Amino acid sequence: MFKFIQQYTEKMVNAEIYPMISLLIFFLFFVVLLVYVRKMDKNKTEILSNIPLEK
């Protein structure tokens, strides 16, 4: 399976850019998520943490 993918990507022009783009998207997603959580209001986190315990 991997050889098939490798052979397919070798025929593509600029195939080495796709892994870098996907890594960048992955990294940016978690950085944005981390910033969002850090800036979240403490009262909101308390409400969200109690959601599983409510009936």
WOKA-V811416 format. One record per residue. N is the residue number from 1. RES is the residue in one small letter. PSI is psi in whole degrees, 0 to 359 (none if undefined). OMEGA is omega in whole degrees, -180 to 180 (none if undefined). D_CENTER is the distance of its C-alpha to the mean C-alpha in Angstrom with 1 decimal. Layout:
{{N/RES/PSI/OMEGA/D_CENTER} {N/RES/PSI/OMEGA/D_CENTER}}
This chain:
{{1/m/313/-179/24.8} {2/f/323/179/23.2} {3/k/323/178/26.3} {4/f/315/179/26.2} {5/i/318/-179/22.7} {6/q/317/178/23.8} {7/q/323/180/27.0} {8/y/318/-179/25.3} {9/t/334/177/23.0} {10/e/332/179/26.0} {11/k/341/-179/27.8} {12/m/146/176/25.2} {13/v/137/-179/25.7} {14/n/38/-180/23.0} {15/a/338/-179/21.0} {16/e/348/180/19.8} {17/i/332/-176/17.8} {18/y/318/176/15.4} {19/p/325/178/13.7} {20/m/321/178/13.5} {21/i/316/-179/12.0} {22/s/323/176/9.2} {23/l/319/179/8.7} {24/l/317/178/9.0} {25/i/316/179/6.5} {26/f/312/-179/3.8} {27/f/315/-180/6.1} {28/l/322/179/6.9} {29/f/312/-177/4.3} {30/f/330/175/5.3} {31/v/315/178/8.6} {32/v/318/178/9.2} {33/l/318/178/8.7} {34/l/316/178/11.0} {35/v/318/179/13.4} {36/y/315/-178/13.6} {37/v/321/180/14.5} {38/r/327/-178/16.9} {39/k/356/-178/18.6} {40/m/143/179/19.0} {41/d/141/-178/22.7} {42/k/326/178/24.1} {43/n/321/179/26.0} {44/k/320/178/23.0} {45/t/325/177/21.4} {46/e/317/179/24.8} {47/i/315/-179/25.0} {48/l/327/-180/21.5} {49/s/338/-180/22.4} {50/n/355/-178/25.7} {51/i/314/-179/24.4} {52/p/338/-176/24.6} {53/l/347/-180/28.1} {54/e/155/177/29.6} {55/k/none/none/31.8}}
